[in-house]
Amino acid sequence: MALYVREGCHLCEAFIDELTAYNANWLSQLVIQDVDDSAEWIRDYGEHVPALVIDGKLVCEYFFDPDKVSAYSRD
């Protein structure tokens, strides 16, 4: 599970807070990546941060969406 963020992004900070409130245990599995550290990540996510990716699938971007996360976790 990866969360692509950008330094200083208030949406990214809020996303992490909401994800933590939803399931704090996920933080141990979450890899937080600064999108600006890789040309590939910039190409893939650019201005679409934060972006939560689970098993290579974009689950939600910009805002934490518990319905989308819940639907994905049932698959």
N, C-alpha and C positions, 0 to 999 in steps of 0.2 A: 504494500500500500504506500503510495507516494502522494505528497501534497506539494505542488509547485507553487511557490510564493515569490514575492518580490520584497526586498528590504524596504521598510517604511510604508508598506501597504496596509492601510487600516482595514480593508476588507479581509486581507489575509489573517490579520490578528483576530478579527471577529470570527472568522471561519474556524481557527484553531480553538478558540474559546467554546464555540458551539459544538464542535466535534468532541471536545473534552467533556462537556456536559452530557452529550448524547451517550458516549461510551468511553470513559477514561482509560479503560484497559487497552484501547486501540493505540494510545500514544506510544506504547512499547513496540508496536508493529509499524508505526508510521515513520516514513523517511521524509523529512522535510528538505526540499531541494530549492535553492534559489534559482529561479528560471534564467537569470542573467549569467549563470555560470557555464552555460553551454549554448552554442549556436543552434544545436538541434532543439533544445528546449525552447529557445526563443522562437524558432520557426514553428514548433508544434503548439505552443501555448501563448507566446507573445504577450498581448494585452489581456489574455483570458485567464488571469490569475485572481484568486487562487483557483487551482484545478486539482480535484481529487481523482486519482487514478488507482484503480484496484485491479490487479491481474491484467494490466495493460489496457483496461477499458476506462475511458473518461466517464466518471459517475456523476460529478457535478462540478460546476465552475461558477465563479463570482460569489455565490452564496451557498452556505451549507443547506442541503435539502434532505431532511431526515426521511422523507418518503422515498426518494430515489436511492438513498443509502440502504434503507430497509428492504426495498424491492431487490436491490442487487444482492444483499447479503442472504436472501432466501434462495437465490439461484444455486 
